[in-house]
């Protein structure tokens, strides 16, 4: 559970993030994207950075066979797309909405102006980059050292807010897309979910999963 708590801390507990979010609110342009709509695509020039006011975004890249491989998810309250703005390189991945999403765009010119001239904003950007690096390192360690069941359980707990009794999760990803995120096969994801359902730990149908007693889930699996 220590790894789970550390990953959650890296994602959520950033006291500097409000400075960046306020800049998006003050200088950004809001737009509503529909489910399956692209925010940006591969090879696009970086026209801005993005803040997820509501919704869920997948960051993916195409394989040599043309198949989309999901690398990251960006949740409500997160910023994404800023690295290419800072480095002025074309997008290597695409961002696509998994649900209807409200996105605030801060154009590249303004983002760079704030990064150069506003010390608090630039510090917030630096902290975001550092936290993302640590989160990626921790995720790599988790993928290497933790069994698939633990990784799948961690993934599900990221998608909802648990109560003492249960966690209801809308899962907008296919089993194959989940397998890319947690580093296993599609068949393993399906078999693990079926095993949990047979044990009475979860219930699921279509794209909704109910996790019973989430506080005990990691000890029960």
N, C-alpha and C positions, 0 to 999 in steps of 0.2 A: 504493500500500500504506500510505502514511502515514495516510490517512483511515481505513482498516480498523483499524490499530493504535490510533488515537485513539478510535474507537468502542468497541473492545474494552476499552480502559482505563477509559472512562467507565462501562461496564457492570460491570466486574469489580473494579477496583483501588480499593476504598474502605476505608481502614483504620478508619473510624469505624463501619462497618456492624455489626460484631460487638456493639456496645453495644445497638443496636436489636434484633438477633436474640436476644440473651440475654433481653431484656425479653419478647419473644414466647414464648420457651421457659419463662420463669418464671411469667408471668401469663396466657398464652394458653391456649386450648382447641383441641385437635387434632381434626381430622375428616377422614375419607377421602371424597373425592368421586369418583364414577364418571365415565367418559368421557361427554361431552356434558351433564353436570349443571351447572346454573348455581350460581355462588358468590353472585352478586347479579344483579338485573335492573334495567333502566331504571326510573327513578322511585322505586326503593327509598330509604328513609331510611338514612343511613350508620350502621349498627349496630356497625361495627368496621373495623379494618384487617387485612390478611392477609399472611402469610408463606408462600411456597412451599417447604415442606420437600422435596417431590419432585413432579414432574409438569410440566405445561406449560399455561398459561392464555392464552386470547385475550381481549383487551379490545376490544369491538366496539360499534357503535351502529347503529340501524336507519335506513335511508334513508326518504325520503318514500314510496317504493314498498313499504316494509316489508322490504327486503332488508338482511341484516346486513353491515356493512362493518367489517372488522378493521383496527384502528388500531395496536394494540401487542400484543406478546407478552410474557408474564412467565414467566421461566424459574426453575428450581430456584435457591434462595438469594435470590430477590428479594421485595421488599415491594410491595404494591399496595393501592389503595383508601383510602389515608391522606389524600389531598387533600380529599375530601368530608367526612371526619371533622373536619379542621381548620377547614374553612370552613362546616360545618354546612349543606350544600346536598344536595338529593336527587341520586341517581346519574343522570348523563346517558348513561351507557353500561352495558353489561352485561358480566359476566365469566363465561366458560364454559370448562370443562375440555376440553382436546383429547385428553387421555389420563387414565387413572386417576391421581388426584393426592392428595397428603397436604398439607393446608392447616392452618396454625395461625392462629386468629382471636384478636386482641386487641381486646376490646370498646371502644367509643368512650369510655366514661367513664374507663377505666383509661388509654387512650392519651392522652387530654387531660390527665389528672392527671400522668402522667409528663412530658408535653411542657411543662407549666407548672412543675413542681417539681424535675425532675431535669435538671441542666444538661447532662450528657453525652448524655442521651437527646435533649433538644431540639436540641443541636448536631448529633447524628446525623441527625435529621429535616431540619434545615436543609441539611446537606450532601447528603442524598438529593434534596431539591427542586432544589438548584443543579445537581447532576449530571444530573438528568432534563431540566432546562431546556437545559443545554449539549448533551446528547445529542439532544434534539429539534432544536435549531438546526443541529447537525452533520448530522442526518438530512435536514433540509430542503435543506441545501447539497448533500448527496450526491444527493438525488432530482433536483435541478436540474442539477447539473454532471456527473454520471456517467451513462454509457450503461446501458441496461437489463441487458445481460449482466453488467456489473460489479455492479449492484445485486442481481441474482438470485444471483450467486456469493456475495456478502457474506451474503445471507439464509441460504443453505444452510450456510455455515460457522458460523452462529450456533446451528444445531440439533444439532451434534455435536462430538466431540473428535477432531481429526484425528491420524493417525499419519503417519509419513514416506511410507508407501505408499498409503494410501487413507483415505477418510472415509465411513463408513456412516451415513446419515441416515434416520431415520423421519420422514416428512413428513405430519403429520396434517391439513394444510390442502389444500383443492382448489386447482387452478390458478387459479381465479377469486379465491379468498381470498388467495393469494400475490400476485396482481396488485394487490389493494388495498394490501397492505403496501408493495410496492416502487414503486407508481405507474406502472402500465402496463396493457395489456389482457390478458385471459385468453389470447387467441390468441398474443400475443407470448411469454408464459411457455412455452406448449406448443411453439412453434416453436423457441425458444432451447434448451430441453431436448433436443428432437429433433436439433438441429444438433450439440450437444455429444456426444450419443450416437453420431451418425454419424461424428464425428471421433475417437471412442474416448476422450474425456475423462471420460465418465461412463457408467454403466449404470443404468437404472431400470425398475421394474415396480411397478404399483399405487402404494403410498405409500412405497416404499423407493428411495432414490437412493444410489449408490456413486460418490464422486468419487475418481478416481485421481490420485495425486501432488498432494495439496492444496497443498503448499508452492509448486508451480509453476503452480497453476491460474490465477491472475490473469494471468500472462504468456502462458499458452497460449490463453486464450479470445479 
